[in-house]
């Protein structure tokens, strides 16, 4: 992933978290299960036009809050403008791949990395 793409993804994630944390959504007594929060079960954006209380839109501050988040992530492209990015006029360039033996060595090196999670005590791979 290019650095500009990484920065864009980080920016979008930051904006989403900021908007989601500021949304005035009432607290629930018990979290919804995966089945209960299924967008089809919830009725988000179904029918034409969808009922007013089932519409999810981008300017609305709750589009990135649970449980609307499940529908929003799958339809993010409908919220944010997209554009075609040309690869240029030159001929395509083949990607370089590691030979199988070097790939296996690289995979073993990656699998050997360890870290301790934040607030964790045990190392993980």
N, C-alpha and C positions, 0 to 999 in steps of 0.2 A: 504494500500500500504506500503510495507516495506521501511525502510529508504534508503537502497541501490537502490531500484527501484526509489524512489523519487529523489535521487541524480542523477541517470542515466537520468531520464526524464528532470531534470533541466539542466544537462550538454548538452543534445541534443538540448533543447530549446535555450540555450545560444549560442551554435555553430551555430544553424540555424539563430538566430537573427544577429550574427556577420557577417556571410556569406551574409545574405540578405541585410544588411545595406551597405556592401562594394561592392555590385554588380553595374556595370556600365550600368544600365538600363535607357534608356531615359525617361524623365518625360512625362506624358500624359497631354493633354489639359483638358480633361474631364475624370473622372474615369469611367471605364467600369461598366455596370450594371451586375447583376447576370446572366442574360440571355446571354449577350455579352461575358462574361468571362467564360462561360461553357466550360470545356475542350473539349467536343465533337464539339462545335461550333468553338472553336479555332483550332481544328484539331491536338491537341497534341498527339503524339505517335500513330497515326492511319495509317493503311496500313503496308505493309511489303516490304521493309524497309520503315519506316516513312521518309517523306521528310527531308532533312538536317536541315531546319529552324524550324521543328516541333519536333525535338528530344530533350528529357529532360534527362540529365545524372547527376549523383551525383558529379563527379569532377567539372562539370561546375558550376561556381559561381552563376548562376541565377536560379538554380532549386528550390530555396526556396524564390523566389521573385514573387510578383503578376504579371500576372495571372497564371504563371506556378505552383504557390503554391497550387492551387486547385487540380491539377493532382498529384503533389508530395505527398501531405498529404495522399491521398487515396492509393498511391502506395509506401509508405515509406518502407515497408518491402522488396521491390525490391531493394532499395538503401542500406540498412544497413544489415549486416550479422545477421542471427538469428541462435539460437542453441537450442536444446532440453535440458530442465533442468529436471533432474530426481527428483521425490518426495522422493526417497530413497527406501530402501528395506522393511521397516516396513509396517504394515497395515495402511490403511488410518485412519485418526482421524476425527471424526465428529466435525463440527463447533458448537460452543455454540451460541444459539440465545436467545434473551430476550423473556420472556413470553409476550403475547399480551398486558397486562395491563402496564407492565413496558416499553414496546416499545412505547405505546401511551404517557406515561409520558415523555420519552426521546424526543419524537418528539415535544411535547409542549415546552420542555425546549429549544430545538434547534430553534424552531420557535420564541421564545421569545428573542433570541439574537438580539442585534441591533449594528450597526456600522455606522460611518460617512465615506463615501468614500474620498479618497485623492482628494483635491481641491473641495470637496463637502461641502454643508452647511446643508443639511437635513439628518436626520438619516434614515437608511434603515434596513429592517429585512432580 
